[in-house]
Amino acid sequence: MIGAILCPTTGETTGRFALTAAQQRLAQALGWPIQRLPVGDDNRYETALKAWWDHPDDLVVWEHDLELPLGALEALAACPHPACAWEYGIYHPAGHARRWAAWGDLVLQSETRDPRMGPVLAAVRRQRRLWEPPPGTAAGWWTSAHRVVDTAGQERWARPGQRWADLVGFGCTKLGTAIRHQRPAWEPGPWWNLDSRVSAWLYGQGVRWHLHGPPARHHHHCLCHREEGVHD
């Protein structure tokens, strides 16, 4: 049973591409309250999620720039799996990815003995392949927002049509009560990687995510957002 739909938003409303009027009416008819979570360059998003963590029913996180297909909410509610994520893509601008790759290579080449660098080095080793463009790609490229961990412990993007992932983006996810039995204790960090930190913490508890499709439309890198000043 869905106890609430949590809608992170960067503004006073749920955002231009949040729940449509029809989806809001459906949620209200099914008794699923819609709660807006504030997002900014601080920890308000994380604090709000922690405040909802002990809710006795399933929670759905639906970020404001994801346009879901019809029937998505009903599918998540009906799915017997406690951890679900809707499939959607993220865009990797070529310059942005190259900068991350160059930074990662510098970290790996360093010979620091500072123990505080241990977690950073481990993360770079796991994620270095994520920043590599497909062969022959000069411009940016799209991938799934979700990741799997291979037998060598390396992360890679989930493939189209894949139905299970180890780490997810929070675009639209169901956080069932069965995976929220421990008090939140994920790693601290900025608001923009909250989903990675939470799913990594849950991955350490053996949680895997059931992926749903067809893919939702992600408006973060579309022209309409660029016109509003939202860039990489």
N, C-alpha and C positions, 0 to 999 in steps of 0.2 A: 504494500500500500504506500502510495506517495504521500508524504506528510507535508511537503512544501516544495515549491520551485524557486530556487535561489537565482536571482538575475544580477550578476555583477554589472555595474554601469559606471561609466566615467563622467556622467552628467547627472542632472537632477531628475531626468526621466530614464526609462529603461533603454533608451537609445533608438536610433533610427531603424535598426533592423532587429529589434527585440520581438517579443511575442506579438503577433498580429491580433487585431480585435477578435477574430474568430477563435484563435488559440486561447486568448484570455477568457472568452466565454466558455470554451470547452473546459478549461482548467477549473473555472468557477463552478460549472455544472457538475464536475466530478469531485468537487470538494477539495481541490488542491490549491491552497493559498499561494499567491505570488509575492515573494519578498525581494525587495531591491537591496543589493549589497553595494555600498559605496566603494569605488576604486580610485586610487590616486597614487602619488609618489610617496606612499607611507604604508602602514600596515593595517589599514582599515579593512581591506578585503580579507586578510588572514584572520584578524580578530573576529570579524563577523562569522566566518566559516567555523571557527572554533566554538563560537557561542551556540551554533546550531548542531554541533557534533553529537550531542547527547539526545537529540530528538528521537522519540520512540518509533518513528516511522522512516521509510526510505526518503532520501533527499535527491532532488535533481538539480544540478548546477547547469544553467543555460546562459552562456555569455552573450552579450548584446549584439555582437556582429556576426552571429551564425544564423542563417536562414534554413530552418529545418523543413524537410518534406512533410506532406500531410501524413498523419497517422504516426508520427515519430513518438509523441508523448504516450500514446496508447501502447505502442510497441515496447517502450521502456517499462511501463507499468506492468505489462503482462509477462515480461521475460522473467523466468525463474532464477536467473543468475543475479547475485547480489551486487556485482560490479560490472557496469555496462558503460560503453562509450559510443557515441555516434561518430561515424567516419566523416572526416572533413580534411581538406588540404591546407597546407601552409606554403607560402611562397618564400624562396630563398634568393634575395638579390645577390647577383654574382659578387659585387664588391664587398658586401657585408660578409658573405661566406668566406671570401679570401682573407679578410681581416681576421676572422675567427681562426681560420686554419693557420695563418702565420703566427698568431699569438700562441696557439696550441703547440706549434712546433718549437717556439722559443722556450716555452715552459718545459717541454720534454727534453730539450737540449741542455737545460740548466743543470747544474750540479749542486743545487742548494741542499743543505743538510738541515734546514729549518723544519722542525717537525710540523709546524703549522701548514706547510705546503703539501703535506701528505694527502689530505682529501682532494686538493686541487689537482695534483698529479694523477691521482686515481681516476678522477672524473674525466680529465683530458684523455687518458689512455682508453677509457671506455667509449668516449664520444668522438674521438678524432675522425672516424670514418663518416660521421654524419655531415661533416663540412665539405666532403669531396663531391664535386659536381659529376653528373653522369658523363660518360665518355663523349667527347665532341661538343660539349655544352659551353658556349661562350657567354650567354646571357644568364638570367636567373632561371630557376626551375622550381617546380612544385613537387611536394612529397606528401605522404600522409602526415597527420599531426601526431600519430601514435608510433611507438617504437617496440621492438622486440629485442631481447638479449640472447645472443647465440651461445653455443656451448663453450666458447672461449671467453665469455664475459663481455664481448663487444656489443655495443648498441647499434642497431640499424633501423631504418624506417620500415614500418609495416608495408607489405605489398598490397596492391589493389585486390580486393576480394578476401583478404585475410580476415579470419574471424576471431583471432585472439591476439592480445598484445600484453606486454609486461609493464609498459609505461605509457601514459596517455596525456594528451592535452585536454583541458577541461571544457572545451567548446560546448559540449552537451554530454553530461555524464550522470549516471545514477549511482549514488553512494548508499548502498543498502545497509540496513542495521547490522547485518552479519559481518561487515568489514569495519564497523565503527565501534568495536567492543573495547578498544584501548583508548585511553586519553591521548589527545594529539601530542605527538612528540617528534614531529619531523624537523629537519634542519632549518635554522633561521635563514632568511634571505629576502630579496626584493619581491614586490608584489607580482612582477611580470613572470617569475618562474615558480609561482606557488604551486601550479599543477604538477610540475616536474618534481618538486620537493615532496609533495603529498604522495604522489604515485610511487616514488622511490621508497618512501617509508613503508607504504603498504606492500610493495614488492618484497621488501625484507621480511614481511610477515606471510609471504606465500600467496598474495593476491594476484590473480590474473584477470584481465578485462575482456569481457565479451563484446565484440565490435558489431555494430548495426549499420546497415545501409538502406537505401543508396546514399552516397555522400551528400552532406549538407553543403550549401553554398556559403563560403567564408568571405566576408566583405572587408576584411582588414586591409588588403592590398589592392582593392578595386579602385576604379577612377572616382567613384562617388566619395570615397573616404579621402583620396588624395586632394580632391577639391576642397575638402573641409580641413585640410592641413594635417592629416594623419599620415606620417611617412615612416620609413624604416627606422 
